[in-house]
Amino acid sequence: MHKTIKIDGMGCGHCTATIEKALCSVSGVRDAKADLAAKLVVVSLDTPVDDKALASVIKDAGFTVVSIQ
């Protein structure tokens, strides 16, 4: 299962690494791959994860979630 998260505020490689690390800390997240140019992250899940949990760690890392699909 995958989710695509559109994020506002990513501006560099450090930003993408921060977001990937934050998302991978969530239980049920197998992997997170950020695309700086597209301003999105594709999250691979082992188990269902609530969108609010994903949005919360992104917000805590200093970024804004635009949408989760």
N, C-alpha and C positions, 0 to 999 in steps of 0.2 A: 504494500500500500504506500502511496506517495501523496504528499501535500505540497502545493506550490504557494509560497508566501511572498507577496510583494512588499518590499520594505523601503521606507524613505529614510534617508540619512547616511546611506553607505557611500563613502567617497574614496576609499583606498583599500589596498590589500589587507591592512590591519583591521579595518572594519569588517571585511568578509570573514577573516579568521576569528574575530571576536564573536560574531553571530553564529558561525559554525560550531564553535566550542560551547557557547551557551545552549544551543539547541541540542547538541549531543549529550548534554548533562541531564536532559529530561528522560525519565524512565519510559521505555518503549521506542525511543528514537534510535535507529540503527546508524544513520548517516545523515549529514547535511552538506549540501554543495551550493555555495553562493555564487551567483553570477553578477559581478559588479556592473557590467555594462547594461544588463537588463534590470538591475535593481531587484532581483528576486533570489529566493533560496528554494531548492527542491529538497524536501525532507523525506527520507525513507524510514518507514515505520515497521517495527516488528509486531506491535500490538496497537490497537486504536489509542490515540492520544487526543484529548480535548483541545480544541483550538485555543481556548482561554489559557491553557498551560503553555502552549507555544508562544502566544502573544505576550504573556507575562515575562518570560525569560528574555525575549527580544526587547521589551520595554525596559526591563531592569538593566540591560546592556547599553541602553541609551539611544535606541532606535525606535522608529514608529512603524507599526504594521498598517499597511494600506488595505490589504485583503489576504484572505486565506482560501484556497480552493483545493 
